[in-house]
């Protein structure tokens, strides 16, 4: 269970105050749901008209392989869109610390984006005759 953070000591039904203050997710007030998924508890708790996933987004570590694959899928599904589009779509369901940096890293490794967004080099002009 401590895949996310070694300082995380949270069990189902446990209060968020039991998390060590040095943990990177301490300020997110994390809670575990019935399935053992780490979720962020926030101000949207009282909004009963919203879906459960939007009220309690899933907390994912930025450098984990699953997170990178998830970002890559969102990046490709939205037509290799700009960073903010991918960030907006991911934030509707997930909370990833430093998400913009993670999306930038995935987009920088995308071959399709490298090929289609590159600009051709203009050839050097020869010197004018005397």
Secondary structure as UniProt FT lines:
FT   TURN            2..3
FT   TURN            6..7
FT   TURN            12..13
FT   HELIX           16..18
FT   TURN            21..22
FT   TURN            24..25
FT   HELIX           26..28
FT   STRAND          30..32
FT   TURN            34..35
FT   STRAND          38..40
FT   HELIX           43..46
FT   TURN            48..49
FT   HELIX           52..55
FT   STRAND          58..60
FT   TURN            62..63
FT   HELIX           65..77
FT   TURN            78..79
FT   HELIX           83..91
FT   TURN            92..93
FT   STRAND          94..96
FT   TURN            97..98
FT   HELIX           99..109
FT   HELIX           111..116
//
